[in-house]
């Protein structure tokens, strides 16, 4: 049984997940041309889109079932977590098939492994709830994983649309290479932005 103190959280997270899934569909429509190409970059975009959808769907499903009276959050967390692990495994196999070792591919692999860790933890905590319906600590852990899924999904969506990113590693390396001259080797100064179709 989900404690009443968590009801507001799961109501809010279900609403947020539904809105984010809707925005993800809009983003996929906008960049749909990139997803249908037969290139390595297109496959990376498909993996990112699927990763974002998997993370948001996990959060939405767990949140909705948590609001149904009875002992449903545990079984739901286990089932959806196992489904998420299947997606991660398929995505890692897809990356391995590319045989194109680049930083972007490694970064995507790290994201997928991180998502897999979250799903494994969710399965474990969900199983604890099924074994003991009064395990508030396990419910709390599942709620934290829901938040993590939001963060992962947002990051995946941001990369999917090719939005610019600023990382401390990139900015420090650029500063070391070019100092304060404003020269960034062809990139916009201070943004670390990449071309939309670059991984």
N, C-alpha and C positions, 0 to 999 in steps of 0.2 A: 504494500500500500504506500503510495506517495504521500508524505506528510503535507498537510494543508499549507504549510509555510512555503512550499515549493510551487504551489498552484500559479501564483502570479508570474513566477519565472517562466514556467512552461507555456503559459498563455502568451507571454511576450515573445518567447523564442519561436513559438509556432507562427506567430504573425510575422516576425522578422524573416524567418525561413521562407514563408510563402512569398513575401515581397521580393526577397533576393532571387528566388527561383524565377519569378516573373522577369526581373531585370536581366538575369542570365539569358533567358530566351531571347530577349531583345538584343543583347550583345551578340549572341550567336547568329541572329538574323543579319546584324550589321556586318559581321566578319564572315558570313557564310561562304563567300567565295574562297577564302583561305582554307576552309575545312574540306573542300571538295577536290582540291588539287592532289596530284599524286606525288608530292614531294615529301622530303623529310620534315620540313617545317610544317607542312599541313598535318602530318601525323602527330607532331608535337602539340599543335593547336587542338587536335581532336582529343588527345590525352588530357590536356589542360581543361578543356570544356567538360569532359566526362568527370574529371577529378572534382571540379567545382560542383557539378550537379550531384555527384555522389556524396560529397560533404554536406551540402545543403539538404539533400533528401534524407540523410541520416538524422540530421538535427530536427527536421520537420516531423519525421515518422516517430522518433522517440518522444518528442514533445507532445504530439497529438495523443499517442497511446498513454502517456503519463497522465493525461487529463481524464481518461476513461476510468470510472470507479472499478476497483478490483486490483488484482495483482498482475498487471499487464506490462509494466515498464521493464521488468526483468527479462521476460521472454522476448519482448520487442528488441531490447538492447542486444541480446544474444543473436537473434535472427538477422537484424540489420547489420550488426558488426561483422558477422560471417559473410554476408553479401558484400560488404565493403572490402573485406579481405580478398574475396574472389576478384573484385574489380582491380585492386592493387596488383595482384599477381598477374592478371591479364595485361595490365599496363606495363609492368616491368618486363614481361616477355616481349611485348611490342617494342619497347626501347632496345632490348637486347637484339632483336631482329634487325634493327637499323644498322648495327655495326658501325656507327658513326660516333666516335668518342669525342665529344666536345663539352665545353663547360656547361652549356645550356642543358645538354642531355644529362650530365651528372647532377646538375641542380634539380632537374625534374625527378631524377631517381631518388635524390635525398628527400624531396617533398613527399614522394610516394611512400618511401620507407617510414617517414614521420607519421603519415596518415595511417599506415599499417599498424604502427605502434599504438596509436590512439584507438584503432578498432579492436586490437587485441585486448587492450586495457578495458575497453567498453564491454567486450564479451565476458571478461573475468568478473567485472563488477556486476554485470547483468545476471550472471550465474549466481553470484552471492545473494542477489535480491530474490531470485527464484527459490534459493535454499532457505532464506530467512527473510520473510516479507517485511520485517521490522528493522532491517539493516539500513538505518538512515545514512550512515557513512558511504555505503555503496551508491545510494541515490544521489548523494552529493557529488560523488566522483563522476557519475553519468552526466550530471548537469554541467560539470566542468568540461567534459568531453564535448558536449553540445556547443559550448562556447568556442572550444578549439576548432571544431568543424566549421564554425562561422568564419574564423580567422583564416583557416586554410582555404576555404571556398572563395573568400574575398581576394586573397592573394592570387589564386589561380585565375580568377576572373580578370583581375587587373593585368596579368601577363597575357591572357587570351586576347584582349583588345589591343595589345601592343602599346600600352600606356608607358610613358617615361618613368624611370625609377632612379632614385638617388641612393647609392650605397656608400658607406664609409670607406670600404676597401677601394672602390673605384675612385672616389674623390681624393683620397690620400695618395694613390698611385699617380693620378693626373697632376696633383700639386707637386709631387716629387719630380715628375718628368718635365713639367713646363713652368713650374714656379708660379709667379703672379703675372705672367705676360698675357694671360687670357687665351693662349694657344692650347687647343685641346685635341689636336690631331684629327680635325675634321668633324668633331662632335660639338654640339652646343655647349658653351662654357657653363660649368656648374650644374648641368642637368644629368649627365650620364645617360642621356636618352639614346635609344636604339631605334633603328628603322623598324616600322611595324612588322615587317615580315621576317626580321632577323630573330633567331632564337636566343 
